[in-house]
Amino acid sequence: WIIGADGKPIDRLELPALFTRMAMGADGTLYCGSQGGTLYAFDGAIMRGDGNRDGAVNVTDAVIALQMIVGVKIMLPADVARLDVAPYNPDTTKAGDSRITVSDVIALLKQAVNPRPGWPDIPSE
C-alpha cells in the first residue's frame, strides 16, 4: 500500500513478493527488486485505462472497472484516476468525471478492441 501524508491509502501495488528494500532515485523514481530477479521502478505516472498496470488497455481493465462499480474491488484515488476514461460531458472529448461508471467500462472495451493513440481524450466513435 502507498499511504498519503494524511494516513489514508492512495494506491496499492500488486506485485510478487519483494525482497529488497526500496530506494529512491534523484528524480523521485522508487526502485525495488523481486524474488524473481525483476527490478521494478515506480515514477508515479499512470497510463489512463490500465487498471492492472500491465502496460496496455485490455478487457481485464474493463473487468476491474466493473468490480469497482459493484463494490467487489476497493476504489482508491489512483484506481479511479486510471480508469476514469469516459468523457464527463457529451459536448467535450476530455475524459474524466472523478467516478467509475458503465460509460468508463464501455470506453475501456472500445479501446481494448480498437487501440487509438491519444486516447482517452479523443472523440469516441
C-alpha positions as CSV (number, residue, x, y, z in Angstrom):
1,W,0.0,0.0,0.0
2,I,1.1,3.6,-0.7
3,I,0.0,5.8,2.2
4,G,-0.5,9.5,1.8
5,A,0.6,12.2,4.3
6,D,-2.9,12.1,5.8
7,G,-2.5,8.4,6.6
8,K,-5.1,7.3,4.0
9,P,-4.4,4.8,1.3
10,I,-3.5,6.4,-2.1
11,D,-2.7,3.4,-4.1
12,R,-1.7,-0.3,-3.9
13,L,0.8,-2.4,-5.8
14,E,0.0,-6.0,-6.6
15,L,3.4,-7.5,-7.2
16,P,5.2,-10.8,-6.5
17,A,7.0,-10.9,-3.1
18,L,9.6,-8.2,-2.8
19,F,12.9,-9.0,-1.2
20,T,14.8,-5.7,-1.3
21,R,14.3,-2.5,0.5
22,M,13.1,0.3,-1.7
23,A,15.5,3.0,-2.9
24,M,14.5,6.4,-4.3
25,G,16.5,7.9,-7.2
26,A,17.4,11.5,-7.6
27,D,14.4,12.1,-9.9
28,G,11.9,10.6,-7.4
29,T,11.6,7.2,-9.0
30,L,11.2,4.4,-6.4
31,Y,13.1,1.2,-7.1
32,C,12.6,-2.3,-5.7
33,G,13.7,-5.8,-6.6
34,S,11.6,-9.0,-6.5
35,Q,12.4,-12.6,-5.6
36,G,12.2,-13.5,-9.3
37,G,15.1,-11.1,-10.1
38,T,13.0,-8.3,-11.6
39,L,13.8,-4.7,-10.8
40,Y,10.6,-2.5,-10.6
41,A,10.7,1.3,-11.0
42,F,7.7,3.4,-9.9
43,D,7.7,7.0,-11.1
44,G,4.1,8.0,-10.2
45,A,3.0,8.3,-13.8
46,I,-0.2,6.5,-14.7
47,M,-1.5,5.1,-18.0
48,R,-5.1,6.0,-18.4
49,G,-7.2,2.9,-18.7
50,D,-4.5,0.5,-17.4
51,G,-6.3,-0.8,-14.3
52,N,-4.0,-3.7,-13.7
53,R,-0.8,-1.9,-14.7
54,D,0.3,-4.3,-17.4
55,G,1.2,-1.5,-19.8
56,A,-1.9,-2.0,-22.0
57,V,-5.6,-1.3,-22.0
58,N,-7.4,-4.6,-22.3
59,V,-10.6,-6.4,-21.3
60,T,-9.1,-7.2,-17.9
61,D,-9.1,-3.4,-17.2
62,A,-12.8,-3.2,-18.0
63,V,-13.5,-6.1,-15.6
64,I,-11.6,-4.3,-12.9
65,A,-13.7,-1.2,-13.5
66,L,-16.9,-3.3,-13.2
67,Q,-15.6,-4.8,-10.0
68,M,-15.2,-1.3,-8.7
69,I,-18.7,-0.3,-9.7
70,V,-20.3,-3.2,-7.9
71,G,-18.1,-2.9,-4.8
72,V,-16.1,-6.1,-5.2
73,K,-12.8,-4.1,-5.6
74,I,-11.8,-1.2,-3.3
75,M,-11.6,2.1,-5.2
76,L,-8.6,4.1,-4.3
77,P,-7.9,7.6,-5.8
78,A,-5.2,6.3,-8.1
79,D,-7.5,3.5,-9.3
80,V,-10.2,6.0,-10.1
81,A,-7.7,8.2,-11.9
82,R,-6.5,5.3,-14.1
83,L,-10.0,4.0,-15.0
84,D,-12.0,7.3,-15.3
85,V,-11.7,7.5,-19.1
86,A,-15.2,8.3,-20.4
87,P,-16.0,12.0,-21.3
88,Y,-17.8,13.7,-18.5
89,N,-19.9,15.8,-20.9
90,P,-21.2,14.8,-24.3
91,D,-20.1,18.2,-25.6
92,T,-16.5,17.5,-24.9
93,T,-13.9,14.9,-25.5
94,K,-12.0,15.4,-22.2
95,A,-12.2,12.2,-20.2
96,G,-13.0,12.1,-16.5
97,D,-15.7,12.9,-14.0
98,S,-13.9,11.5,-10.9
99,R,-16.0,8.4,-10.7
100,I,-16.2,5.0,-12.4
101,T,-19.4,4.2,-14.4
102,V,-20.6,1.9,-17.1
103,S,-19.6,4.6,-19.6
104,D,-16.0,4.1,-18.5
105,V,-16.3,0.3,-18.9
106,I,-17.6,0.8,-22.5
107,A,-14.8,3.2,-23.3
108,L,-12.2,0.7,-22.0
109,L,-13.7,-2.1,-24.0
110,K,-13.7,0.1,-27.2
111,Q,-10.0,0.9,-26.6
112,A,-9.2,-2.8,-25.9
113,V,-10.7,-3.8,-29.3
114,N,-9.5,-0.8,-31.3
115,P,-6.5,0.9,-29.7
116,R,-6.2,4.5,-30.7
117,P,-3.3,6.9,-30.0
118,G,-4.2,9.9,-28.0
119,W,-7.0,8.1,-26.2
120,P,-8.9,8.8,-23.9
121,D,-9.1,12.5,-24.8
122,I,-10.3,11.9,-28.4
123,P,-13.8,11.6,-29.8
124,S,-15.4,8.2,-29.4
125,E,-16.9,6.5,-32.5
